Amino acid sequence: MRPLPTACCLLLTAHCLLFTACGSPNTPLDAGTRRVIDSISTYQINLARTELDTLCQRQRVAEMPLLVDSIKQIRLREIEEKLKTVPR
């Protein structure tokens, strides 16, 4: 079965419009497009900041006590070693 001439004509028109609608990569962006890009990037940057702050806070809560305990243990060993050399 052969497609209807109207359907072929519509497909050809759509095909031509798609190719003419796209600009050259060297065409400068208009102010509206730049504003949209700025808005999207600002939103994404703020979202990333919030996520990173949350991750840093979680890591701090999880690791800080372990680090403090580790430093405390090292310091206690250093004190014990120094006490061994003190005359009685």
Secondary structure, DSSP 8 states (H G I E B T S, - for coil): ----HHHHHHHHHHHHHHHHHS--TTS---HHHHHHHHHHHHHHHHHHHHHHHHHHHHHHHHHHHHHHHHHHHHHHHHHHHHHHHS--
